[in-house]
Amino acid sequence: MTSLVSPAGVGIRPRGWMLPLAVLCLVVASLVSLFVGVADLHPLDFLRGTATDDQWLNLMASRIPRTTAVLLAGSALALSGMLMQLLVRNKFVEPGTVGTSESAAAGLLAVTLLWPAAPLAVKMAIAVVFALAGTALFLRLVRSLPPTTSLIAVPLVGMMLAGMVSAATTFVAHRLDLLQTLGVWMAGDFSGVLRGRYELLWLVAGVFVAVWFFADRFTVASLGEAHATSLGLNHRQAMRLGLALVSVASAVCLVVVGNIAFVGLVVPNLVSMVLGDRLRRSLPWVALAGAGFVLACDLVARTINFPYEIPVGTIAGVVGAAVFLVLLWKRTPAVSR
């Protein structure tokens, strides 16, 4: 099957000052996020030492954990999307379009039925197992496609699989009166993030380190099984490791903050259009862009209908869908060849 991934290393090489500038912009946006919300918090009160105990409690227990969760989730989702696109060799896939996130939700529903009082870590572990199973099923379906199949067929197969898993999960939840619980998991929202309820997201930092360590192997694996094997890489092992990391990151984000669509689809595409598909070069940019994208959506969600709040997943879905349609339109000539 022909790849939509451009050759590794194609793209411009960013100048040394660009990455620190991007980090600085993200830090400034994060500081702004700390003081946006219904509660009356002003940075001058904290700088002058006149902030009340309630203000300090709100900042430490709610605003800082929320902003941290936004940054971690955005980076993890963008990184997962980029890694999956490299390994599947198709720019139109992400965990949310191949059944990975939906399978993780099915795992959450299963553990709720069998062990309602399970700790959050146990729910996350079950969600990871189901996400791995769903991703493996998607790969099995993709491998069964004829070599001459259109590139569009791969994301279509993923979306059909995701739809089937989602429909089955919804049916079971409806029959057992758990639709509201399922809706909470699938609606990406940071309003419930508090100190003590988001710390599992730090696991995605370990995923980032693992992807950085094995970045060159994943880049070689994206060239295809034949080329990777000729270069001495165990292609099957690299695929299993990469998809396991994708499943872990996706399941952790789903358990803690819910489903946020299109982050893993549009962010890696935008970065690869500029920097190419060499993972080690683009990895920090994808993480920063993913964090910035979700942070921007979170700020819009908190201010567009102030003092009420719109789920971040809704804002990300609208913006991401529009960007994805533009990307799809630009890539149509390449797909039709």
C-alpha positions as CSV (number, residue, x, y, z in Angstrom):
1,M,0.0,0.0,0.0
2,T,1.4,3.4,-1.0
3,S,2.3,5.7,1.9
4,L,1.1,9.1,2.5
5,V,4.1,9.8,4.7
6,S,6.8,11.8,3.0
7,P,10.4,10.5,3.2
8,A,12.0,10.9,6.6
9,G,13.9,14.1,7.0
10,V,12.1,16.1,4.3
11,G,11.2,19.6,5.4
12,I,12.9,22.7,6.8
13,R,15.3,22.6,9.7
14,P,14.1,25.1,12.3
15,R,16.5,27.6,13.6
16,G,17.9,27.3,17.1
17,W,15.9,30.2,18.5
18,M,12.5,29.0,17.3
19,L,12.0,26.2,19.8
20,P,12.8,28.4,22.9
21,L,10.5,31.1,21.5
22,A,7.7,28.5,21.1
23,V,8.2,27.3,24.7
24,L,8.1,30.9,25.9
25,C,4.8,31.6,24.0
26,L,3.3,28.4,25.6
27,V,4.5,29.5,29.1
28,V,2.9,32.9,28.6
29,A,-0.4,31.3,27.4
30,S,-0.3,29.0,30.4
31,L,0.1,31.9,32.8
32,V,-2.9,33.6,31.2
33,S,-4.9,30.4,31.6
34,L,-4.3,30.4,35.3
35,F,-6.2,33.6,35.8
36,V,-9.1,32.9,33.4
37,G,-12.3,31.6,35.0
38,V,-15.3,32.4,37.1
39,A,-13.4,32.8,40.3
40,D,-11.9,36.2,40.8
41,L,-8.1,35.7,40.6
42,H,-5.7,38.5,39.7
43,P,-2.0,38.1,39.3
44,L,-1.3,41.3,41.1
45,D,-2.9,40.0,44.3
46,F,-0.5,37.1,44.4
47,L,2.5,39.3,43.5
48,R,1.7,41.8,46.2
49,G,0.9,39.1,48.8
50,T,-2.7,40.3,49.2
51,A,-4.4,37.1,47.9
52,T,-6.8,35.5,50.3
53,D,-6.7,31.9,51.4
54,D,-9.6,31.0,49.1
55,Q,-7.7,32.5,46.2
56,W,-4.6,30.5,47.0
57,L,-6.7,27.3,47.3
58,N,-8.4,27.9,44.0
59,L,-5.1,28.5,42.3
60,M,-3.3,25.5,43.8
61,A,-6.2,23.0,43.8
62,S,-7.9,23.9,40.6
63,R,-6.2,26.3,38.1
64,I,-2.7,24.9,38.2
65,P,-3.9,21.2,38.0
66,R,-6.2,22.2,35.1
67,T,-3.6,24.0,33.1
68,T,-1.1,21.2,33.7
69,A,-3.7,18.6,32.6
70,V,-4.4,20.6,29.4
71,L,-0.7,20.7,28.5
72,L,-0.1,17.0,29.2
73,A,-3.3,15.8,27.4
74,G,-2.6,18.0,24.4
75,S,1.0,16.8,24.0
76,A,0.0,13.2,24.5
77,L,-2.8,13.3,22.0
78,A,-0.7,15.0,19.3
79,L,2.2,12.6,20.0
80,S,-0.1,9.6,19.7
81,G,-1.5,10.8,16.4
82,M,1.9,11.4,14.9
83,L,3.3,8.0,16.0
84,M,0.2,6.1,14.7
85,Q,0.4,8.0,11.4
86,L,4.1,7.0,11.0
87,L,3.5,3.3,11.9
88,V,0.4,2.9,9.8
89,R,1.9,5.0,7.1
90,N,-1.3,7.1,6.5
91,K,-1.8,10.7,7.4
92,F,-5.6,10.3,7.9
93,V,-5.5,8.2,11.0
94,E,-5.3,8.9,14.7
95,P,-6.4,7.0,17.9
96,G,-9.8,8.5,17.7
97,T,-10.5,7.4,14.1
98,V,-9.3,3.8,14.3
99,G,-11.1,2.5,17.3
100,T,-8.4,3.0,19.9
101,S,-10.3,5.6,22.0
102,E,-13.6,3.8,21.5
103,S,-12.1,0.5,22.7
104,A,-10.7,2.2,25.8
105,A,-14.2,3.5,26.5
106,A,-15.5,0.0,26.2
107,G,-13.0,-1.1,28.7
108,L,-14.1,1.6,31.1
109,L,-17.7,0.4,30.7
110,A,-16.7,-3.2,31.4
111,V,-14.8,-2.4,34.6
112,T,-17.7,-0.2,35.7
113,L,-20.0,-3.2,35.3
114,L,-17.7,-5.8,36.9
115,W,-16.0,-3.6,39.5
116,P,-17.8,-0.3,40.1
117,A,-15.6,0.7,43.0
118,A,-12.3,0.0,41.2
119,P,-9.5,2.5,41.8
120,L,-8.7,4.9,38.9
121,A,-5.4,3.1,38.2
122,V,-7.3,-0.2,37.7
123,K,-9.7,1.5,35.3
124,M,-6.8,3.0,33.4
125,A,-5.1,-0.5,33.1
126,I,-8.3,-2.1,31.8
127,A,-8.8,0.8,29.3
128,V,-5.2,0.3,28.1
129,V,-5.8,-3.5,27.5
130,F,-9.0,-2.8,25.6
131,A,-7.3,0.0,23.6
132,L,-4.5,-2.4,22.6
133,A,-7.0,-5.0,21.5
134,G,-8.9,-2.4,19.4
135,T,-5.7,-1.2,17.8
136,A,-4.6,-4.7,17.0
137,L,-7.9,-5.5,15.4
138,F,-7.6,-2.4,13.2
139,L,-4.1,-3.4,12.1
140,R,-5.4,-6.9,11.3
141,L,-8.2,-5.4,9.1
142,V,-5.7,-3.1,7.3
143,R,-3.3,-5.9,6.5
144,S,-6.2,-7.9,4.9
145,L,-6.9,-5.1,2.4
146,P,-5.6,-5.6,-1.1
147,P,-2.3,-3.8,-1.9
148,T,-4.0,-1.7,-4.6
149,T,-6.6,-0.4,-2.1
150,S,-7.0,3.4,-2.1
151,L,-5.3,5.2,0.8
152,I,-8.7,6.6,1.8
153,A,-9.9,3.1,2.5
154,V,-7.6,2.8,5.6
155,P,-9.2,5.7,7.6
156,L,-12.6,4.5,6.4
157,V,-12.0,1.1,7.8
158,G,-10.8,2.7,11.1
159,M,-13.9,4.9,11.3
160,M,-16.2,2.0,10.6
161,L,-14.5,-0.1,13.3
162,A,-14.7,2.9,15.7
163,G,-18.3,3.3,14.9
164,M,-19.1,-0.3,15.5
165,V,-17.3,-0.4,18.8
166,S,-18.9,2.9,19.9
167,A,-22.4,1.7,18.8
168,A,-22.0,-1.6,20.8
169,T,-20.7,0.3,23.9
170,T,-23.6,2.8,23.6
171,F,-26.2,0.0,23.3
172,V,-24.9,-1.8,26.4
173,A,-24.7,1.5,28.3
174,H,-28.3,2.3,27.3
175,R,-29.6,-1.1,28.3
176,L,-27.9,-0.8,31.8
177,D,-28.8,2.9,32.3
178,L,-25.2,4.0,32.1
179,L,-25.4,6.5,29.2
180,Q,-24.7,9.4,31.4
181,T,-21.6,7.8,32.7
182,L,-20.4,7.0,29.2
183,G,-21.1,10.5,28.1
184,V,-18.9,11.9,30.9
185,W,-16.0,9.7,29.7
186,M,-16.4,10.6,26.0
187,A,-16.9,14.3,26.4
188,G,-13.5,16.0,26.7
189,D,-13.8,18.4,29.6
190,F,-11.3,19.8,32.0
191,S,-13.8,21.5,34.4
192,G,-13.6,18.6,36.8
193,V,-9.8,18.4,37.0
194,L,-8.6,19.0,40.5
195,R,-5.6,18.3,42.6
196,G,-5.5,14.6,43.2
197,R,-7.5,13.7,40.2
198,Y,-5.2,14.4,37.3
199,E,-1.8,13.0,38.4
200,L,-2.1,9.9,36.2
201,L,-1.6,12.2,33.2
202,W,2.1,12.4,34.2
203,L,2.4,8.9,32.8
204,V,2.4,10.4,29.3
205,A,5.7,12.1,30.2
206,G,7.1,8.5,30.3
207,V,5.5,7.8,26.9
208,F,7.3,11.0,25.6
209,V,10.6,9.8,26.9
210,A,10.1,6.3,25.4
211,V,9.2,7.7,22.0
212,W,12.2,10.0,22.1
213,F,14.5,7.1,22.9
214,F,13.1,4.9,20.1
215,A,12.4,7.7,17.6
216,D,14.9,6.6,15.0
217,R,13.5,3.1,15.1
218,F,10.0,4.3,14.6
219,T,11.1,6.5,11.7
220,V,12.8,3.5,10.0
221,A,9.7,1.4,10.7
222,S,7.6,4.0,8.8
223,L,9.5,3.2,5.6
224,G,7.7,-0.2,5.5
225,E,8.5,-3.7,6.6
226,A,10.7,-4.6,3.6
227,H,12.9,-1.5,3.9
228,A,13.0,-1.7,7.7
229,T,14.1,-5.3,7.7
230,S,16.8,-4.6,5.1
231,L,18.2,-2.0,7.5
232,G,18.3,-4.5,10.4
233,L,15.2,-3.4,12.3
234,N,12.8,-5.9,13.8
235,H,9.7,-4.3,12.2
236,R,7.1,-6.3,14.0
237,Q,8.7,-5.5,17.4
238,A,8.8,-1.8,16.6
239,M,5.2,-1.8,15.6
240,R,4.1,-3.5,18.8
241,L,6.1,-1.1,20.9
242,G,4.8,2.0,19.1
243,L,1.2,1.0,19.2
244,A,1.4,0.0,22.8
245,L,2.7,3.5,23.6
246,V,-0.2,5.0,21.6
247,S,-2.7,2.9,23.5
248,V,-1.3,3.9,26.9
249,A,-1.3,7.6,26.1
250,S,-4.8,7.5,24.6
251,A,-6.3,5.4,27.4
252,V,-4.8,7.7,30.1
253,C,-6.2,10.8,28.5
254,L,-9.6,9.2,28.1
255,V,-9.7,8.1,31.7
256,V,-8.7,11.5,33.1
257,V,-10.2,14.1,30.8
258,G,-12.3,12.3,28.3
259,N,-12.2,12.1,24.5
260,I,-10.8,15.2,22.6
261,A,-11.1,14.7,18.8
262,F,-8.9,15.8,15.9
263,V,-5.8,16.8,18.0
264,G,-3.9,13.8,16.9
265,L,-5.0,14.3,13.4
266,V,-4.5,17.9,12.5
267,V,-1.5,18.8,14.7
268,P,0.9,16.2,13.3
269,N,-0.2,17.0,9.8
270,L,0.5,20.7,10.2
271,V,3.9,20.1,11.8
272,S,4.9,17.5,9.1
273,M,4.0,19.9,6.3
274,V,6.8,22.2,7.7
275,L,9.3,19.9,9.2
276,G,8.8,16.6,7.4
277,D,8.4,13.2,9.0
278,R,11.6,12.7,10.8
279,L,10.3,11.9,14.3
280,R,13.2,13.0,16.4
281,R,13.2,16.5,14.8
282,S,9.5,17.1,14.9
283,L,8.7,15.4,18.2
284,P,9.2,18.5,20.5
285,W,7.3,20.6,18.0
286,V,4.4,18.2,17.9
287,A,4.2,18.1,21.7
288,L,4.3,21.9,21.9
289,A,1.8,22.4,19.1
290,G,-0.6,19.8,20.6
291,A,-0.4,21.5,24.1
292,G,-0.9,24.9,22.5
293,F,-3.9,23.8,20.4
294,V,-5.7,22.2,23.4
295,L,-4.8,25.2,25.6
296,A,-6.2,27.6,23.0
297,C,-9.4,25.5,22.8
298,D,-9.7,25.5,26.6
299,L,-9.4,29.3,26.8
300,V,-12.1,29.7,24.1
301,A,-14.3,27.2,25.9
302,R,-14.0,29.2,29.1
303,T,-14.6,32.6,27.6
304,I,-16.9,32.2,24.6
305,N,-20.0,31.8,26.8
306,F,-18.7,33.3,30.1
307,P,-19.5,32.6,32.9
308,Y,-20.6,29.2,31.5
309,E,-18.2,26.7,30.1
310,I,-18.3,24.7,26.9
311,P,-16.6,21.2,26.8
312,V,-13.2,21.5,25.3
313,G,-13.9,18.5,23.1
314,T,-16.6,20.5,21.4
315,I,-14.4,23.4,20.5
316,A,-11.5,21.1,19.4
317,G,-14.0,19.1,17.3
318,V,-15.2,22.2,15.4
319,V,-11.8,23.7,14.8
320,G,-10.1,20.4,14.1
321,A,-12.8,19.3,11.6
322,A,-12.4,22.6,9.7
323,V,-8.6,22.2,9.6
324,F,-8.9,18.6,8.6
325,L,-11.2,19.4,5.7
326,V,-8.7,21.9,4.4
327,L,-5.8,19.4,4.7
328,L,-8.0,16.8,3.0
329,W,-8.7,19.2,0.1
330,K,-5.0,20.0,-0.3
331,R,-4.0,16.3,-0.3
332,T,-6.7,15.2,-2.8
333,P,-4.5,15.3,-5.9
334,A,-1.9,13.1,-4.1
335,V,-4.6,10.6,-3.1
336,S,-6.1,10.4,-6.5
337,R,-2.9,9.3,-8.2
